[in-house]
Amino acid sequence: TVPSPGLPVTSDTIFDLASVTKVFGTATLATVLVERGWLSWETPLASILPRACNGRPSGITIRHLLSHSAGLVAWEPLWQRLRARLEGVRIEIPATPSNPGMLSGADVDKPERLHLLAVEERQRAMRELVFASAPEVAPGTRTLYSDLSFLLLGFCLEQVTGMPLDRAVTRFVFEPLGLSSS
């Protein structure tokens, strides 16, 4: 449960760790997969995700993604681009008293309505937006904290393990450590 301000912390208290999960989950999973020989630090991004970086050769490796030296921008307004991309799209959603059963892209532009899109549709569209990002500078020439680097790394790890990132982290990192509520 999420506590109200001023309440004591218990063993059931949930904390939003935001980017800290990159270290605990994504980076640790990458290390486990390197140790298992499923990939190496020098594995090219393009060998796992050929459509990344607009499908152009980039020279980006797993090491570059982990070290934030892939040459990618720090961040991009991906949610705004997702809403713009879906503008005009009509999707069927379950009808409720407050919703007649159709949702248009204009409705999706309202942040409180974006959740009505199927998770798979949002993930697919977000992945395409991230894949469209190309490095600003050559990999290895600068270090810049980049959300896009870890998004691409997560997509790589999903591809290598054949499962969603949260399940892969649970299976290969948390379960072997005996962590059941992580």
C-alpha positions in Angstrom: 0.0 0.0 0.0 1.1 3.6 -0.6 1.2 5.4 2.7 -0.2 8.9 3.3 2.4 11.5 4.4 3.3 11.1 8.1 2.3 7.4 8.4 4.9 4.9 9.5 6.7 2.8 7.0 5.9 -0.9 7.1 7.0 -4.1 5.3 4.1 -3.5 2.9 5.0 0.1 2.0 5.6 0.7 -1.7 8.3 3.1 -2.8 8.6 4.7 -6.3 12.2 4.1 -7.1 11.9 5.6 -10.6 15.3 5.5 -12.3 16.9 3.5 -9.5 15.2 0.5 -11.0 17.6 0.8 -14.0 20.4 -0.2 -11.7 18.6 -2.8 -9.7 16.7 -4.4 -12.5 17.9 -3.6 -16.0 21.6 -3.3 -15.4 21.7 -6.4 -13.2 19.7 -8.4 -15.8 22.2 -7.4 -18.5 25.0 -8.6 -16.3 23.3 -11.9 -15.6 22.8 -12.4 -19.4 26.5 -11.6 -20.1 27.5 -14.1 -17.4 25.3 -16.8 -19.0 26.9 -16.0 -22.4 23.5 -14.9 -23.9 25.1 -11.6 -25.0 28.4 -9.7 -24.4 29.2 -6.2 -23.6 30.3 -5.7 -27.2 27.1 -7.2 -28.7 25.9 -4.7 -31.3 22.5 -3.2 -30.8 21.7 -3.8 -34.4 22.3 -7.6 -34.0 19.4 -7.7 -31.5 17.2 -4.9 -32.7 17.9 -4.3 -36.4 15.1 -1.6 -36.6 16.6 0.5 -33.8 18.2 3.9 -34.9 16.0 4.0 -37.9 17.5 0.8 -39.1 20.8 2.5 -39.9 24.1 1.1 -38.6 25.0 2.9 -35.4 27.9 1.1 -33.9 26.0 1.1 -30.5 26.8 -1.8 -28.2 25.4 -3.1 -25.0 28.3 -1.4 -23.2 27.4 1.9 -24.7 23.7 1.6 -23.6 24.7 0.7 -20.1 27.3 3.4 -19.8 25.1 6.1 -21.3 27.7 6.6 -24.0 25.6 5.5 -27.0 25.5 9.1 -28.3 21.7 9.4 -27.9 19.9 12.4 -26.6 19.2 12.6 -22.9 15.4 12.4 -23.4 12.7 13.0 -25.9 9.0 14.0 -25.3 7.9 10.4 -26.1 4.5 10.6 -24.5 3.6 13.7 -26.4 4.7 12.1 -29.6 2.8 9.0 -28.7 -0.4 11.0 -28.3 0.3 12.9 -31.6 0.9 9.7 -33.4 -2.3 8.2 -32.2 -4.3 11.3 -33.1 -7.3 10.3 -35.3 -7.0 6.6 -34.4 -10.2 5.1 -33.4 -10.1 2.1 -31.1 -12.8 -0.1 -29.6 -13.0 -0.1 -25.9 -15.4 -1.8 -23.5 -18.6 0.3 -23.2 -19.4 1.7 -19.8 -22.1 4.2 -18.7 -19.6 7.0 -19.0 -18.1 5.8 -22.3 -20.1 4.7 -25.4 -17.3 2.3 -26.5 -15.3 4.2 -29.0 -12.2 6.3 -28.3 -10.6 8.7 -30.8 -7.1 10.0 -31.0 -8.5 13.4 -29.8 -9.6 11.6 -26.6 -6.2 9.9 -26.3 -4.6 13.4 -26.2 -6.1 13.8 -22.8 -3.5 12.2 -20.4 -6.2 10.7 -18.2 -7.6 8.8 -21.2 -4.3 7.4 -22.7 -4.6 4.4 -20.3 -7.6 3.2 -22.2 -5.4 2.1 -25.1 -4.4 -1.5 -24.8 -1.0 -1.9 -23.1 0.4 -3.8 -26.2 -0.6 -0.9 -28.5 1.1 1.7 -26.3 4.2 -0.5 -26.0 4.4 -1.1 -29.8 3.9 2.6 -30.6 6.4 3.6 -27.9 9.0 1.1 -29.2 8.7 2.5 -32.7 9.2 6.0 -31.4 12.3 5.0 -29.5 13.6 3.1 -32.6 13.2 6.2 -34.6 15.8 8.0 -32.5 19.3 8.1 -33.9 22.6 9.0 -32.1 23.5 12.7 -32.1 27.2 11.9 -31.8 29.2 8.7 -32.5 28.9 6.1 -29.7 31.7 6.3 -27.2 32.5 9.9 -27.8 30.5 11.4 -24.9 28.7 10.3 -21.8 25.2 11.7 -21.3 22.6 10.2 -19.1 20.0 9.0 -21.5 16.5 7.6 -20.9 16.6 6.3 -24.5 19.7 4.2 -23.8 18.0 2.3 -21.1 14.8 2.0 -23.1 16.8 0.4 -25.9 18.7 -1.8 -23.4 15.4 -3.0 -22.0 14.1 -3.8 -25.4 17.3 -5.7 -26.1 16.9 -7.7 -22.9 13.3 -8.5 -23.8 14.4 -9.8 -27.2 17.2 -11.9 -25.8 15.1 -13.5 -23.0 11.9 -13.7 -25.0 9.9 -12.2 -22.2 8.7 -8.8 -21.0 11.4 -6.9 -19.0 9.6 -7.1 -15.6 9.2 -10.9 -15.9 12.8 -11.4 -17.1 14.1 -9.3 -14.1 11.9 -11.3 -11.8 13.0 -14.7 -13.2 16.7 -14.0 -13.6 17.5 -11.5 -10.9 14.9 -11.3 -8.1 13.9 -15.0 -7.8 17.4 -16.3 -7.6 18.0 -13.8 -4.7 14.9 -14.9 -2.9 13.2 -11.6 -3.4 9.5 -12.2 -3.8 8.0 -8.7 -3.4 10.3 -6.7 -5.7 
